[in-house]
């Protein structure tokens, strides 16, 4: 029996590693008779072992869903991690009977206090408001749930370290989303985060630098290749354009043309050159508006790429 198999066994079964009769390590657990049996000689090693499964049986998915008592998974996107209870509004008991007038008044008071105690102190109120702001940014940018979870964890760390006092909740929330995008290698710029959060880019950048410094976060550097797919999708270009743009970026990186340049500018210029080569040309203005850079930036990066990589481009 391997070490991994041994650790995966339930309590009581882990202690028995070999058959005392023949010394075999090929042991089987019989769930119906609750016995541990040697698979070589058939010797019953132990009897009446405890069943670690549920006490109920289900014969189809509908029965399994009804009888299972497992709640929703824990999530960091809610201030109470999703471990809350709700008092139903149907005014009926567990048997489906309606409440009388006195019971209805009592349940109404219980519901009211239930809502109040869900957000009991200042920290929970802060978390509830901030997580709603993060959710708003995530929805505006159509970001995946993994970014929501990661940014919520980052904000919780900031709250735990008492870094929120005296600072804008919206700014810290937007910075948490930007850090989550950087950590998950999802290309989003400060400008996009600022527009989605309805605050200034300067405020988002200040909060971002503050969180990175105080929480000692590891932020991977931005790469121009992360923006190629994004620009190709937004400009509705062929996959061939994206492939050639990535090749251009790799060649430019080997010649150190990307060092000291903004990743969005160099990615936009590579996309422009690739579109011209494939014959699916987009104007510099279109690409500049998509990449949120100026046409001058694209023109300068384009000239560097064409001259150093010795392209012959016919416009």
C-alpha positions as CSV (number, residue, x, y, z in Angstrom):
1,X,0.0,0.0,0.0
2,X,1.5,3.3,-1.0
3,X,1.9,6.3,1.3
4,X,-0.7,8.3,-0.6
5,X,-3.3,5.5,-0.4
6,X,-2.6,5.1,3.3
7,X,-3.2,8.8,4.0
8,X,-6.5,8.7,2.1
9,X,-7.9,5.8,4.2
10,X,-10.5,6.6,6.9
11,X,-9.8,6.4,10.6
12,X,-9.5,2.8,11.9
13,X,-8.5,1.5,8.5
14,X,-5.2,3.4,8.4
15,X,-3.8,1.5,11.4
16,X,-4.1,-1.9,9.6
17,X,-1.5,-2.0,6.9
18,X,-1.0,-5.7,6.2
19,X,-2.8,-9.0,6.7
20,X,-1.8,-10.8,9.9
21,X,-2.4,-14.2,8.3
22,X,-0.5,-14.0,5.0
23,X,1.3,-10.6,5.3
24,X,-0.4,-9.2,2.2
25,X,-0.9,-5.5,1.8
26,X,-3.8,-5.9,-0.6
27,X,-6.7,-5.0,1.7
28,X,-10.3,-4.2,0.7
29,X,-13.1,-2.5,2.6
30,X,-16.5,-4.1,2.3
31,X,-19.1,-1.4,2.8
32,X,-22.1,-3.7,3.0
33,X,-20.8,-6.0,5.7
34,X,-18.5,-3.3,7.3
35,X,-15.4,-5.5,7.2
36,X,-11.8,-5.2,6.2
37,X,-10.8,-8.3,4.1
38,X,-7.5,-9.5,2.7
39,X,-7.8,-9.8,-1.1
40,X,-5.3,-12.6,-1.3
41,X,-6.3,-15.1,1.4
42,X,-9.8,-13.8,2.3
43,X,-9.1,-13.4,6.0
44,X,-11.5,-11.0,7.7
45,X,-9.1,-8.6,9.5
46,X,-11.7,-6.3,11.2
47,X,-15.5,-6.2,11.6
48,X,-18.1,-3.5,12.4
49,X,-16.0,-0.6,11.2
50,X,-17.7,2.8,11.2
51,X,-19.1,4.0,7.9
52,X,-17.8,7.6,7.2
53,X,-20.6,8.3,4.7
54,X,-24.0,9.9,5.2
55,X,-26.7,8.0,7.1
56,X,-29.2,8.3,4.2
57,X,-29.3,6.6,0.7
58,X,-30.3,8.2,-2.6
59,X,-31.2,6.4,-5.8
60,X,-31.3,9.4,-8.2
61,X,-30.1,13.0,-8.4
62,X,-33.4,14.4,-7.1
63,X,-33.3,12.4,-3.9
64,X,-29.6,13.3,-3.4
65,X,-30.4,17.0,-3.7
66,X,-33.3,16.8,-1.3
67,X,-31.6,14.7,1.3
68,X,-28.2,16.5,1.2
69,X,-27.7,19.0,4.0
70,X,-24.6,20.7,2.6
71,X,-24.9,24.5,2.3
72,X,-23.4,26.8,-0.2
73,X,-19.6,27.0,-0.4
74,X,-17.7,29.6,1.6
75,X,-16.9,32.7,-0.5
76,X,-14.8,35.7,0.2
77,X,-17.0,37.9,-2.0
78,X,-19.5,38.4,0.8
79,X,-18.7,40.1,4.1
80,X,-20.0,37.1,6.1
81,X,-18.4,34.6,3.6
82,X,-21.9,33.3,2.7
83,X,-22.4,31.7,6.1
84,X,-25.7,33.6,6.8
85,X,-29.2,32.4,7.5
86,X,-32.4,33.7,6.0
87,X,-36.0,33.7,7.5
88,X,-38.4,32.9,4.6
89,X,-41.1,35.5,3.7
90,X,-43.8,32.9,3.1
91,X,-45.0,33.0,6.7
92,X,-45.3,29.2,6.9
93,X,-43.8,26.7,9.3
94,X,-41.9,23.5,8.4
95,X,-45.1,21.6,7.8
96,X,-46.5,24.3,5.4
97,X,-49.1,25.7,7.9
98,X,-49.7,29.4,7.9
99,X,-48.8,31.4,11.0
100,X,-51.5,33.2,13.0
101,X,-51.4,36.9,13.7
102,X,-49.2,36.7,16.8
103,X,-46.7,34.4,15.1
104,X,-46.5,36.7,12.1
105,X,-45.6,39.7,14.3
106,X,-42.9,37.6,16.1
107,X,-41.4,36.4,12.8
108,X,-41.4,40.0,11.5
109,X,-39.4,41.1,14.4
110,X,-37.0,38.2,14.0
111,X,-36.5,39.1,10.4
112,X,-35.8,42.7,11.3
113,X,-33.2,41.8,13.9
114,X,-31.7,39.2,11.5
115,X,-31.0,42.0,9.0
116,X,-29.5,44.2,11.6
117,X,-27.1,41.7,13.2
118,X,-25.8,40.5,9.8
119,X,-23.8,43.7,9.8
120,X,-23.0,44.2,13.4
121,X,-19.8,46.3,13.7
122,X,-17.9,48.9,11.7
123,X,-15.5,46.4,10.1
124,X,-18.4,44.4,8.7
125,X,-20.1,47.5,7.4
126,X,-16.9,48.5,5.7
127,X,-16.5,45.1,4.1
128,X,-20.2,45.0,3.0
129,X,-19.8,48.4,1.2
130,X,-16.4,47.7,-0.2
131,X,-17.3,44.3,-1.6
132,X,-20.4,45.8,-3.3
133,X,-18.1,48.4,-4.9
134,X,-15.7,45.6,-6.1
135,X,-18.7,43.7,-7.5
136,X,-19.7,46.9,-9.4
137,X,-16.3,47.2,-11.0
138,X,-16.2,43.5,-11.8
139,X,-19.6,43.7,-13.6
140,X,-18.6,46.9,-15.5
141,X,-15.5,45.2,-16.8
142,X,-17.1,41.8,-17.3
143,X,-14.2,40.2,-15.3
144,X,-14.3,36.5,-14.2
145,X,-15.3,35.3,-10.7
146,X,-11.6,34.4,-9.9
147,X,-10.8,38.1,-10.1
148,X,-13.7,38.9,-7.8
149,X,-12.4,36.3,-5.2
150,X,-8.8,37.5,-5.4
151,X,-9.6,41.2,-5.1
152,X,-11.9,40.4,-2.1
153,X,-9.1,38.5,-0.4
154,X,-6.7,41.5,-1.0
155,X,-9.2,43.9,0.5
156,X,-9.8,41.7,3.5
157,X,-6.0,41.7,4.1
158,X,-6.0,45.5,4.0
159,X,-8.8,45.6,6.5
160,X,-7.0,43.2,8.8
161,X,-3.9,45.3,8.7
162,X,-5.9,48.4,9.5
163,X,-4.8,50.1,6.2
164,X,-8.3,51.5,5.3
165,X,-8.6,54.2,7.9
166,X,-8.2,57.6,6.5
167,X,-8.4,56.4,2.9
168,X,-11.1,56.2,0.2
169,X,-12.9,52.9,0.2
170,X,-13.6,53.2,-3.5
171,X,-9.9,53.9,-4.2
172,X,-8.7,50.8,-2.2
173,X,-11.5,48.7,-3.8
174,X,-10.4,49.7,-7.3
175,X,-6.7,49.1,-6.5
176,X,-7.6,45.6,-5.2
177,X,-9.3,44.8,-8.5
178,X,-6.2,46.1,-10.4
179,X,-3.8,44.1,-8.3
180,X,-6.0,41.0,-8.8
181,X,-5.9,41.5,-12.6
182,X,-2.1,41.8,-12.5
183,X,-1.7,38.7,-10.3
184,X,-4.0,36.6,-12.6
185,X,-2.3,37.9,-15.8
186,X,-5.5,39.5,-17.0
187,X,-4.7,42.7,-19.1
188,X,-6.5,45.6,-17.7
189,X,-5.1,49.1,-17.5
190,X,-5.4,51.7,-14.7
191,X,-7.5,53.8,-17.1
192,X,-10.0,51.0,-17.5
193,X,-10.2,50.4,-13.8
194,X,-10.6,54.2,-13.1
195,X,-13.4,54.5,-15.6
196,X,-15.2,51.5,-14.3
197,X,-14.9,52.7,-10.7
198,X,-15.8,56.3,-11.5
199,X,-12.7,57.7,-9.7
200,X,-9.5,59.3,-11.0
201,X,-6.6,57.3,-12.4
202,X,-4.3,59.2,-9.9
203,X,-6.4,57.9,-6.9
204,X,-6.3,54.3,-8.2
205,X,-2.5,54.5,-8.8
206,X,-1.9,56.0,-5.3
207,X,-3.9,53.3,-3.6
208,X,-2.3,50.6,-5.7
209,X,1.2,51.6,-4.7
210,X,0.2,51.9,-1.1
211,X,-1.3,48.4,-1.0
212,X,1.7,46.8,-2.8
213,X,4.1,48.5,-0.3
214,X,2.2,47.8,2.9
215,X,1.0,44.3,2.1
216,X,4.4,43.3,0.5
217,X,2.6,41.9,-2.6
218,X,4.3,40.2,-5.5
219,X,3.1,41.8,-8.7
220,X,4.4,40.2,-12.0
221,X,5.5,42.7,-14.6
222,X,3.2,43.6,-17.4
223,X,3.9,41.9,-20.7
224,X,2.9,43.2,-24.1
225,X,1.9,39.7,-25.2
226,X,-1.0,39.8,-22.7
227,X,-2.6,42.6,-24.7
228,X,-2.4,41.0,-28.1
229,X,-5.4,38.7,-27.7
230,X,-7.4,41.5,-26.1
231,X,-6.7,43.9,-29.0
232,X,-7.4,41.2,-31.6
233,X,-10.8,40.4,-30.1
234,X,-11.9,44.0,-29.7
235,X,-10.8,44.8,-33.3
236,X,-12.4,41.5,-34.6
237,X,-9.3,40.4,-36.5
238,X,-8.3,37.0,-37.7
239,X,-6.3,34.5,-35.5
240,X,-3.5,34.8,-38.1
241,X,-3.0,38.5,-37.1
242,X,-2.7,37.5,-33.4
243,X,-0.1,34.8,-34.3
244,X,2.1,37.1,-36.4
245,X,1.8,39.9,-33.7
246,X,3.1,37.5,-31.1
247,X,6.0,36.5,-33.4
248,X,6.8,40.2,-33.9
249,X,6.8,40.8,-30.1
250,X,9.2,37.8,-29.5
251,X,11.6,39.1,-32.1
252,X,11.3,42.7,-30.7
253,X,12.0,41.4,-27.2
254,X,15.1,39.6,-28.4
255,X,16.4,42.9,-29.8
256,X,15.4,44.6,-26.6
257,X,13.0,46.9,-28.3
258,X,10.4,46.4,-25.6
259,X,12.6,47.5,-22.7
260,X,11.5,50.9,-21.4
261,X,8.4,51.0,-23.6
262,X,4.8,50.8,-22.4
263,X,3.4,47.3,-23.0
264,X,0.1,48.6,-24.5
265,X,2.0,50.8,-27.0
266,X,4.3,48.1,-28.2
267,X,1.4,45.6,-28.4
268,X,-0.7,48.0,-30.4
269,X,2.2,48.6,-32.8
270,X,2.8,44.9,-33.3
271,X,-1.0,44.4,-33.9
272,X,-0.9,47.2,-36.5
273,X,2.1,45.7,-38.4
274,X,0.5,42.2,-38.3
275,X,-2.8,43.5,-39.6
276,X,-0.9,45.2,-42.5
277,X,1.0,42.0,-43.3
278,X,-2.1,39.8,-43.3
279,X,-4.0,42.3,-45.4
280,X,-6.7,42.9,-42.7
281,X,-5.5,46.5,-42.1
282,X,-6.8,48.6,-39.3
283,X,-6.0,52.3,-39.1
284,X,-3.7,53.6,-36.4
285,X,-6.6,55.6,-35.0
286,X,-8.8,52.5,-34.6
287,X,-6.0,50.6,-32.8
288,X,-5.1,53.7,-30.7
289,X,-8.7,54.1,-29.5
290,X,-8.8,50.3,-28.6
291,X,-5.4,50.3,-26.8
292,X,-6.0,53.7,-25.1
293,X,-2.8,55.2,-26.4
294,X,-2.1,58.0,-28.8
295,X,-1.5,57.6,-32.5
296,X,2.0,59.2,-32.1
297,X,2.9,56.3,-29.7
298,X,1.8,53.7,-32.3
299,X,3.6,55.5,-35.1
300,X,6.9,55.7,-33.1
301,X,6.8,52.0,-32.0
302,X,5.8,51.0,-35.5
303,X,8.8,52.8,-37.0
304,X,11.2,51.1,-34.5
305,X,9.8,47.7,-35.2
306,X,9.9,48.1,-39.0
307,X,13.5,49.5,-39.0
308,X,15.0,47.0,-36.6
309,X,13.2,43.9,-37.8
310,X,13.8,45.0,-41.5
311,X,10.1,44.6,-42.6
312,X,9.1,45.9,-46.0
313,X,5.5,47.1,-45.4
314,X,3.4,48.4,-48.3
315,X,0.7,50.8,-47.0
